[in-house]
Amino acid sequence: MAVRTEPNDEAFLASSKALLDERARDLDADVAARLRQARYRALEAKPRPFFWLLPAGGVAAASVAVLAVALWFYQPGRPAPMQGVEDLEILSSPENLELFDDLEFYGWLAERDRTG
């Protein structure tokens, strides 16, 4: 596979290669032999098959799909609307204490309005 390079890149690559070659020539024979052996071992090493990634990827994809569907359909429970909130201010007002004196009357009046 050929790599496309720019003219400036080619000059940089050439100078880098020359510097590395010069440094490689100055290496100790023992170090050079160990580096050569490591290089051959790396080139001869067989890549391990990653066949186990397919089931793991499938499980991960299925988990994400289930989570997405669950979040899509999940509706958090809404609290029941409070009834009579508008009356709470009237009932808690200290000015209307006489209202509590005739609670039976107001209950009877409300029952009468419901029955007609």
PLY file of the C-alpha trace (Angstrom):
ply
format ascii 1.0
element vertex 116
property float x
property float y
property float z
element edge 115
property int vertex1
property int vertex2
end_header
0.00 0.00 0.00
1.57 3.26 -1.10
1.25 6.33 1.08
0.72 9.66 -0.60
3.06 12.29 0.74
3.60 15.96 0.12
7.03 17.27 -1.00
7.73 18.63 2.49
6.75 15.28 3.99
9.12 13.45 1.65
12.04 15.59 2.80
11.11 15.00 6.44
10.77 11.25 5.88
14.12 11.07 4.09
15.93 12.94 6.86
14.20 10.85 9.54
15.15 7.60 7.76
18.76 8.71 7.39
18.96 9.59 11.10
17.41 6.30 12.19
19.67 4.29 9.87
22.72 6.08 11.28
21.63 5.36 14.85
20.93 1.71 13.97
24.47 1.30 12.61
25.86 2.58 15.92
23.98 -0.02 18.00
25.78 -2.69 19.97
25.80 -6.08 18.19
23.96 -7.75 21.10
21.21 -5.10 21.12
20.87 -5.28 17.33
20.50 -9.08 17.49
17.79 -8.85 20.17
15.93 -6.19 18.18
16.14 -8.34 15.04
14.75 -11.39 16.93
11.92 -9.31 18.37
11.10 -8.03 14.90
10.98 -11.57 13.45
8.79 -12.79 16.33
6.41 -9.87 15.75
6.24 -10.57 12.02
5.64 -14.31 12.54
3.00 -13.88 15.22
-0.42 -14.87 13.99
-3.23 -12.50 14.72
-5.76 -14.03 17.09
-9.24 -14.41 15.70
-11.74 -12.21 17.42
-14.68 -14.55 16.87
-15.85 -14.01 20.45
-16.59 -10.36 19.61
-19.60 -11.30 17.48
-21.68 -12.80 20.32
-20.55 -10.10 22.73
-21.47 -7.41 20.21
-24.85 -9.03 19.61
-25.60 -9.17 23.33
-24.55 -5.55 23.75
-26.71 -4.43 20.81
-29.71 -6.37 22.12
-29.26 -4.87 25.58
-29.14 -1.36 24.16
-32.26 -2.05 22.08
-34.19 -3.37 25.10
-33.13 -0.38 27.17
-34.16 2.04 24.41
-37.61 0.43 24.07
-38.08 0.39 27.85
-37.20 4.09 28.11
-39.42 4.90 25.15
-42.52 3.30 26.67
-41.87 4.13 30.32
-44.30 6.71 31.64
-43.56 7.79 35.19
-46.60 7.75 37.43
-48.12 11.15 37.77
-49.40 12.19 41.17
-53.13 12.66 41.46
-54.09 16.29 41.08
-54.89 17.93 44.37
-58.55 18.77 44.64
-59.74 21.76 46.53
-56.45 23.63 46.45
-58.31 26.85 45.79
-60.25 26.29 49.03
-57.09 25.73 51.05
-56.30 29.44 51.14
-59.80 30.26 52.33
-59.77 27.56 54.99
-56.32 28.48 56.30
-57.02 32.18 56.53
-57.30 33.42 60.15
-60.01 35.88 59.13
-62.59 33.18 58.29
-62.73 31.29 61.61
-66.52 31.65 61.77
-66.66 29.34 58.72
-65.78 26.39 60.95
-68.76 27.11 63.24
-71.27 26.05 60.57
-69.49 23.09 58.92
-72.57 20.88 59.15
-74.60 23.49 57.32
-72.06 23.76 54.52
-71.91 19.95 54.22
-75.72 19.82 53.99
-75.68 22.60 51.39
-73.08 20.79 49.27
-75.07 17.52 49.47
-78.23 19.36 48.42
-76.45 20.86 45.39
-75.25 17.38 44.28
-78.69 15.76 44.55
-80.42 18.63 42.86
0 1
1 2
2 3
3 4
4 5
5 6
6 7
7 8
8 9
9 10
10 11
11 12
12 13
13 14
14 15
15 16
16 17
17 18
18 19
19 20
20 21
21 22
22 23
23 24
24 25
25 26
26 27
27 28
28 29
29 30
30 31
31 32
32 33
33 34
34 35
35 36
36 37
37 38
38 39
39 40
40 41
41 42
42 43
43 44
44 45
45 46
46 47
47 48
48 49
49 50
50 51
51 52
52 53
53 54
54 55
55 56
56 57
57 58
58 59
59 60
60 61
61 62
62 63
63 64
64 65
65 66
66 67
67 68
68 69
69 70
70 71
71 72
72 73
73 74
74 75
75 76
76 77
77 78
78 79
79 80
80 81
81 82
82 83
83 84
84 85
85 86
86 87
87 88
88 89
89 90
90 91
91 92
92 93
93 94
94 95
95 96
96 97
97 98
98 99
99 100
100 101
101 102
102 103
103 104
104 105
105 106
106 107
107 108
108 109
109 110
110 111
111 112
112 113
113 114
114 115
